[in-house]
Amino acid sequence: MKPNENMFPTGREHLVPIGEFLLYAKLYGEKTNNPSVIMDAGYGDYSKAWDTIISEISKSTQVLVYDRAGLGKSTKSPNPRTSLHMVGELKEMLTKLDFKPPYILVGHSFGGVNVRIFAEHFPEEVAGMVLVDSTPEDYRERFLPTMSEEFQSAYNQQFIHEGNYDEFMESLKQLKECNTRLEVPVMVLAAGKKAHYSKESQELWNAMQKELVDISTNGELVMAEHSAHYIQNDEPDIVIHAIKRLLDGR
């Protein structure tokens, strides 16, 4: 497929050439005085992960969702599937789309790793962040060993959709090297009803999510008590409310 930015005539969907591959992006809403919102999905997931909340958020500002390389409508990238490369690809796409900061970054699960690294490298472009049941940097060392062997085996075998196990762990290593404490508001949304978690595992997960609040001088934890991992599906209003609070500067 030859790179062509105008493959979607509506102007709201784009296939953006990044080197020899294409990233799919879709824009919703209109540019306002509010920051624009960028949403980054979890591992192996793509833009449709946000369908439950986009329409409401796009009433207040412009929203961009996209498919990382090799997922959804995006073609494969020759670059390693680590967060630093993904963030670089996202940054190039934003430039080509003329999608200007400031941004509120919304990241689910592994997408939370990516948006944290984006904020580390481009802090002047970030007005706030919402982490939706985001993967902590010490997940492998601290959390995974507390789970059953069956869970650990299933977890380790999932890395076939977008990069491999080593690349995922390299992304967590890259996150550990982010030492700058953010000075923008960060909303940490934690799933309080995780599937296959014991009471002890859930409590540890809650504690690790609470620790993520400290990545910012202005962080806040919100527990989604009735949600499994996809809070945007189980309790979408919680995610919508968090983003709107940042849009309103509260």
Secondary structure, DSSP 8 states (H G I E B T S, - for coil): ----TTSSTTSSEEEEEETTEEEEEEEES---SS-EEEEE--TT--GGGGHHHHHHHTTTS-EEEEE-TTSTT----SS-SSHHHHHHHHHHHHHHHT--S-EEEEEETHHHHHHHHHHHH-GGGEEEEEEES---TTIIIIIGGGS-HHHHHHHHTTTTSSS-HHHHHHHHHHHHT----EEEEEEEEEESS-TT--HHHHHHHHHHHHHHGGGEEEEEEEEETT--S-HHHHSHHHHHHHHHHHHTT-
